[in-house]
Amino acid sequence: MRVTTGTARGRNLSAPPDSDITRPTSDMTKQAIFNIIQFEVEGAEVLDLFAGSGQLGIEALSRGARRATFIDLSQEARETIVENLRATKLLGRAKVMRADADAYLTRSGDFYDIAFLDPPYNTGKYVRTLPLVAQKMNPSGVILCETSKDETLPEEVEGFQKQKEYRYGRAKLTVYRRPDLEEASSV
């Protein structure tokens, strides 16, 4: 894994030692994600839930996001995220927290422009977490969910509509936006 663009371009990123716990996003999926949101990253507040190595939030920071919050329960994952942030010199714009995603979202007063959700596949974590994320999004925010290609996510959640789904090998990327803002930007 490496950072593909921005201030940390070309820097290698480490993965947490236990690959049974984390599954890094493929380069193809990561490239697709940042092609979709390329004009929304600059100055954004980013949430990277189930962060693993932190590669999505780090890529966003490298591309000009203002700040990123990384949430993961695994000690090994959090240590890896901090190591990767130090290696990319982006630690000063990041917050790394040990928290259950749902508990964090329930008590946090922060709001986000971009949210990355990539929990372990086929665990049902989206049922409760996705509505909580939607409640923490700024009005023009975008939610990007990586799932297995067989998982089905709802068409609508807390005012956000499924905009599009993309398939990349065993992974599926689902993008949510508010429909009223999507229509206004296309006029």
N, C-alpha and C positions, 0 to 999 in steps of 0.2 A: 504494500500500500504506500502511496505517496500523495502529496499535495500536488494538484495538477495546474493550478493557476494562482496568480496573486503574489503577495509579498513572501510567502513561504513556498513558492513553486519549486518542485523537485525534491523537497525534503521527504525523506522516508519516515513512515509512521510505524510504530510497533503495534502488534495485536496483543490483547491479553493472553496470558499463558495457557488458559484452559479453553480450547476451541469448542468444547462441549457446551460451554456457557454462552459464548458469543459467536456470532457469524458475521464477519465483516461484509459490508455492502460491496458488491462486485464493482470493478472499474466501469463497466458498461452502464450499470444502474446509476452510479454516482455521476457519471458524465451526463446521463439523461436528466437527472434531477437538476443539475446546475444549468443545463440548457433551458429547462422549463422556467426557472426562477432567475435567470441571469440579470434581469433588469430590476430585481427586487432586493438583491442582497446588500447593496451599498447602504450603509447606515442602519441596517436592520437589527432588531432585537431577536435573537435566535434561541430556540429551545431544542435541545437534542436529548430526547427521552430514550431510555434503554440504550445509552450512548456507546457502550462497548469500548472501542478504541478512541471514540470521539472524532472519527475522521470526517463526518458530515459537518459538525459544528466547526471544526478546525478549517475545513475547506471554505466555509462561509466566512469565518474571520479573515482568512487569507485574501478573500475576494472583497473585503471591505465592510463586513458586518460590524456594527458598533460594539456589540457584546453578545456572548453566548453563554447559556446555562446548560451544563451537562449533568444529567441525572442518571445514576446507576446504583444498584444495591451492592454489586460485587466490589469488594476491596481491590481485587486484582485489576478490574476494569478501571476504577478510579485512579489507581496508581499509574496505569498505562496512559490514561488521558492526561494526567499532570506531566508525565514524562514527555508525551507528544507535544503538549503545549509549550514546555520548556525548549524542546528541540526546534520548534517553529518560531520561538520568541513571541508567542501570542498569549502567554499566561496572564498578563496584566489586563486583558479584556475578557477574561473567562471566570466563571464560577463553577466549581465542580462540587457536587453534593451527593452524599449518601442518603438516599430517600426512596421510599416506595413511590412510584409515579403518581398513583391516585392520591396518596396522602399529601405529597408535595403540591399537587394542583389544587387540592381542596383548601389548603391553608395559605398558599402563596398569593401575594398581592400584585405580582408582576404580570405584565401583558406582553405578547409577542407578535412579531410580524411574520415569522417563519417558524414552523414547528416540524421537526423530523421525528417520526415514530417508527421504530424498528424493533419491536419486542420479539422474543423467541417465536418462531412460527407455530401456528396451530395450538396456541395456548388459551385463546379466548380473551386475552388481555384487552383487546380493542373494545369489547362490550361496554366496559365502565370507563376506560381511559379516554377514548375518543370524544365523548361528550364533555368531559372535564377539560380537555385541551381546547375544544371549540369555545368554551366559556372564557378562556384565557387569551383569546386572540384579539388583536386590534381589528377594526372593521375591514381593512383591506388585506388582512392576513391570508396566508396560504398554509395549508396543512398537507404534508407529504407522508404517506404511509407505505412502508414496505411490508409485504406479506408473502406467503407462499402463493403460487399461482392458483391454488385451489380455494383459498380463503375468500369469503364474500364479506364485503363491508357494506354498511347501509348507504342508501342513495342520498339521504339527508341526515344531518346531525347538527342540532342547535343553530339552525340558520345557514349552515354551510352545505352546499350541494356537491355531490361527486361531479367533478368537471370532466375527468378523463381517467382511464386506466391504461397502463402500458405493461406489456409482458416482456421480461428479459430472462430467458432460460427458466429456472425454477422460481424466480421472483416475479412479483407483480407490484407495480407502483401505482398508488391511487392518489389523485390530487383533489383536494377540496378547496372551494372558494365560496364566498357569498355571491349568490346569483345577481343581486341588484347591482353590485359593483362590477361584476363581470360584464353585464349588459352595458353599463355606463361607459366602460373603457372601450367597447367595441363600436361606439357611435361616432 
